[in-house]
């Protein structure tokens, strides 16, 4: 049987792969687990994004939790990082977010945070999954009765607490900055405009009218075209885009050019180094970071720690070594001085604060890094097994690396969720990359079926 928890919680199409019955069992199992391991009658805080199925899963989770004696506090619509923050500050046993992030509206997901604000370790997820399987098998697990049945409280004021906290991380007022904000019709639609206006910014908000089905639809950090057009039309200083659950942030400069997560990391790393706040002058990133990122960080006097793809691996490295900044090209950035997970609102404020402090244009700060052309080819294969030991593939990769020399790199890796092997190449010449990538991809296809 496949593992219930994926790389970012339990996710699937609502009422198809992810049904309220499963949400109920997850709530019951979570209350049993945290009730035994953390606190009696465990407090679990729940938030969600703007998807039409959010209320459905919120009710099912709360019912399951209360049936096992847990206490539920429902925040309503809020960014994913808000639940991490609130679980920590209110000494909850856990937090649960109902969201499928940047996925279409018909998908949804259930993601857990521990009472410390961090995502649950695999071992804890496995224990909760084991309880779910026992419930499914009809085992008579404990239920609360009489006065021990759990209660549900609605805590709209918690959103205000999170807004106050996010605002406090800016460090400067943003008077004089003209900003276009794309909320992706998602979880940031109310919070982020309020934060920016409190800080004195001139804000034009777009895609902030959620209707349950328009989350991420041709908007947000995965569809930047309308933000680019609006920034140019308004003559704005910068554009900010979040995804559906607001744990990511990408930007657009005053010329309409995209500022991706690699550029944001370089901008913020330099700003933190100048203030003496970047531990070890080190930024944590993944193997997918552009080669231009590494050159820019080195030129600025810093260094990069490299992990495998996934924000959880970035965070693990940061926690192990005490680093303060890490993230991914996708805009999932972690500032450990402020948060235990990626927070798109805090990321945006750090970028805006750097603009305000330096007095420079967004395009000038983005120019601290020059992006090299990057080409990715997905090869559908019959088997992902054994490719690393395949001599023909190894020879093709070495030949490509020799051709690129010191000005480029090649990365070949299997997909974690699909029958694909990904071939990525970076270098100064797009045509050369296409030739090298296609040559390696053809050999991968021939060897792996």
N, C-alpha and C positions, 0 to 999 in steps of 0.2 A: 504493500500500500504506500502511495506517495506521501511524503511529509506534508502535513497540513499547513505549517508555517513556511512561507517563502522567504525571500531575502528582505522583505519589508512587510511582515505580517501575513495575514490571511487575505487573499484578494481574488476576485472573480466577478463575472457578470451578475448583477443583482437579480435574485430570484431564479437564477439558472445554476451557476456554480457556487454562488454564495447566497444561502437562503436564511430566513429569520430563525428557522429551527436550529441551524448551526450556530447562529449568533447567541441564541438562548443557551445552548450547551456550553459555548465559550464563556459566557457570563457566569454560569453555574460553576464551571470548572475553575475559573479564575478566582471566584469567591472562596471556593474550597481550598485552593492552593495558598492564596495570600492569607486566608483565615488561619491556616495552620502554621505558615512560615513567618508571617510578618506581624499581624495584629488580629486579635479577636474581633469579629464583626467588622471586617476590613472596609475602609473607606476607599472607594474607587471613583475617580472623577472622569466624566465622559464629555468629549467634544466632537464636533463633526464639521464637514464642509457643507456646501450648498446643494449637493445632489438630491434628487427627488426621493431616493431610497434611504436617505440619512435618518429620517424619523423612524422608519420601519426598523432599522437595525438598532437605533438608540433604544427604542421600546423593548425590543427582544433582549438586548444585552442587560438592560436594567432589570427586567423581569427575572432573568437567570441569576443575576447577582443577588437580588433580594430573596429569591427562593432558597438560597444557601446561607442567608443571614448577613449578607454584605450590605453596606450603606452606599447609596449612590448620590453623587452630586452632578447634576447635568448643567453644563455651561452653555450648550447650544452651539451656534456657528462660531468658530474661532480658528485661528491658524494652528496647525499641528504643534509648533513649538510652544504655543500657549499652554497646552496640556502638560508638556514636560516641565515647564516652569511652575504651573499651579500644583502639580503632584508633589513637587519638591517643597514649595513654600507652605502648603497646607498639610504637610506630613501625611499624605495619603499613602495607602499601601501600594497603589498603582494608578496609572492613568490610561485611558483608552481613547484612541482617535479613530473615527469612522470616516475614511477617505480613501480614494484611489489616486491621490496626487494629481499627476498630469494626464491621467487616462480619461477617455470619454465618459460622459455622464452615466451611461448604463452600467459601468463597472463601479464596484465599491470595494472597500477593504476595512479590516479591523486590525489595528496596530496597538501594541502595548508598550507602555513605559513603566519602569519601576518607580518606587517612591523616591529614588534619588534623581529622577529625571532622565535617566539613560534608558535606551532601548534594552529589552530583556536579553540576556545571554541565551544562546541556543539551548543550553541545558534546562533552563527554566521553561522555555517554550515547549520543549519535549515533555516536561512533566505535566504542563497544562494540556497538551495534546493527548497524553496518556489518559488523563481524566475524562477528556471528551470521548475518547474511544470506549472507555468503560461505561459511560452514560449511554452511548449509542448501542452498546451490547446489552443493555437492559439491567446492568448491575445496580443494585439499590444503594446509591450513595446518599450521604446525609442531606436532609432538607431541614430548613428552619421551621419551627412551629411556634404558635402563640406569640408571646411578646418578643421572640427572637427573630421573627420575620423582618427583613430589611425595610428601610424607608428610602424614599426618593425625595430629594430637594432640588429645586432649580436655583441656579446661582448666576444670574445674569451679571451681578456685580463683579464676578471674577474677570470678565472681559475688561472692565475698567482697570482692574489691578494690573493686568498684563499690559495694557496700553501705557499706564504710568511707568511700568518697568522698561518697556521698549524705549520710550521717550528719554528716560534717564541715561541710556547708553550713548546718546548722540554726542554729548560733551560740548556742543556749540548750538547756537540758534541758526536757523537757515534762512533768515530774512534776506531778501534780494535774489534768492534762487527761484527760477521759473522751472517747474517740474511737470512732466506728463506722467501719470501713474496708471498702469494697466493692471487691474485687479483680477483678470481672468474670470470674472463673474464667479469668483470663488471665495475662500475663507477670509481673505484680507479686505473684502469690499467695504467693510465698515471701519475696521481698526486702522488701516494704514492712512487713509485720508485724514482721519482725526489726528493721528500722530504728526503728520507733516504740517498740518495747519496749526497745531499747537506750537510747533517749532518756528512758525512764522513764514513758511514757504508759500509761494504762489503756486497752487496746485490745480491742474486740469486732470480730472479723473475720467478714465474711459473703462468700459467693460466692468461696471460695478452695479449691474442690475440683474442679479441672479434670479432665474425662474425655475430652477431645479433641473433644467435640461441644457442650459447654455454654458455650463462650466467648461472652460478650456476650448470652447468652440471658436476657432479662428482668432484666438486671442491668447494673452498670457505669454509666459516665457518660452513656449514651444511654437508660437506663431507671432513673430514680432513685427510683421509687415504694417499693421495698422498703427502700432506705436511709432514706428519709424516715420510714417507719413504725418502723424499728428505732431511729433516733435518739430519737423521741418515747417509745417504749416503754422505752428504757434511761435516759432523762433525760440523754443525752449532751450534751457541750458543742458538738460539731460532728461532721458526717459527711464522709468523704472518699470520692470515687469515681474510679476510673481506667477507661480503656477497655482493650480487649484487649491492646494492646502497651504500655500505660502511658506513652505520650507526652503524655497529657492528664490533666487533673484538674478536676473540678467538686466543689463542696461543698454541704452542707446545714447550715443554722444550727440552734441548739438548739430553735427553734420549728417545725422541719421545712420551712422555706422554702429554695428553691434559691438558691445563690450561683453565678452563671454566670461565664464568663471575663471579661466586662466588669467585674463587681464585684470579682473577684480582682485584676485589673489596678489598679483604683482603690485597693483596700486596700494592695496591695504598693507602689504608687507613692508613696502618702502616707508609708508607713513608711520607704521609701528616701529620700524627700525630707527627712524629719525627721533622718535620719542623714547627710545630705549625700552620698548614694551614687547619686543618680539624675542621670546626665549630662545637662546642659542642662535639667533638670527636665522631660524629655521622655519620653513613652510612645509606642511605635509600635503602631498598630492598623490595621484594615482598614475599608473603606467600610461594612461591615455592623455596625460597633459602634453600640450604642444611643445615641441623642442624649443620654440621661441621663449616659452615660459622659463625653461632651465637657463637659457642664456641671459635672460633679463634678471632673474634672481641672482645669478652669479655676478653680473655686472653691478648690481645694487649692493653687493657685499654680503649676500645671504647664501643659504644652501637649501636644498630640497631633500626631503625624505620621501621615498616612493613606495606606495602600497599597491595591492591589487585593486581592481575596480570595485567601488562600493563605498558609500560614506561611512558604513560601520567599520571598515578596515582603516579608513583615515582616522576616525575617532579613537579606535583601539591604539594606534600608534601615538596619537597625541596624548592619550591618558598614560600610556606606559612611560613616555619620555618627558612629560611635562611641557609639551609644545602648546602654543596658544593660538595658532592659526593653521587651518587646513581646509581642503575642499576639492571640488571637482569642476571640470570644464562646464558641466551642466548648470552651474550656479548654486550648487548645494555647498554652502560655505559655513564653517564652524569657527566661531570666536569663543574659545573656552573661558575667557575672562567673564563672559556674559551668559553663556548658554551651554547646555549639555547635548545639544543636537543642532542641526542646521536650522537657521532662522532667517528667512528671506527679508523680514522687516529690519532686523538688526544689521544684516549685510548691507541693505540699501542705505541705512543711516551712516554706516562707517564710510561708504563711498562718498556720500553727500558731505560728511564732515571733512573728509580729505579735500574735496573741492573747495569748501568754504575756508579751510585753514590756509591752503596754498594760494588761493585766488586764481588758480589756473583753470583752463577749460577742460571739460571732460575728454575731449580728443587729445589734449596734451598729456593728460595723465595716462590715458590708454596707450599712447605712443611709447610709453616706457617699455612696452613689449611689442615686438614685431612677430606676428603669427606667420609661421611657415605653412605653405600648402600641405594639407593633410587629406589623404585619400583612404577610404575604407571600402573594402569589397567583402560582402557576405557570401560564403560558399556553402551551399546546401550539400550535406554529406550523409551517407548511409550510416557512418560510424565516426564518432569523435575519438574513439579509443586508439591509442598507439601512435598518434600523429607526431608526438614529440620525439619518438625513437625512429621515425621513418627517415632513412638516409636520403632519399630523393628530395623530400621536403626540406631537410636540413641543408642540403647542397644548394637548393634554389634560394633559401633565405640568406646563406652566406654570400652567394653571388650578388644578390641585391644589395647587401650591406657594403660589399666592396665597391660596388658601382656608386653608391651614395657617398662613401667616404665619411669624413667627420662632420659633414653638413646635413646629415639626415639619419633616419633610423627606420627599422622595420619591426613591427610587433604582430605576432600571430598568436591568436588565443581562441579557445572554444567558447561558444555562448553557454551561459549557465542555465538557460531555459529553453533553447531551441536547438534543432539539429543543424547547427551552423558552426563553421570555423571562420573567424573573422581575420582578414588580412589587412593590416593598416601600414601605410608608409608615409613618411614626412620628409620633406626636402625642399630646396628652393625652386625646383623645376617641375611644374605640374605634369607636363608631357612625359618626363622621365618617370615620375611616380606611377602614371597610368600603365606604362610599359612594364615596370617592375612588378606592380601589384597583379596585373593580369597574368604575367608569367608564373608567379608563385601560386595564384589562385587556380590556374589550370592544372598545375602539378598536384595541389591539394585535392582537387576534384578527381583526378585520375587515380590517386593513391587511396583515397578514403571513400570513394564510391559516390 
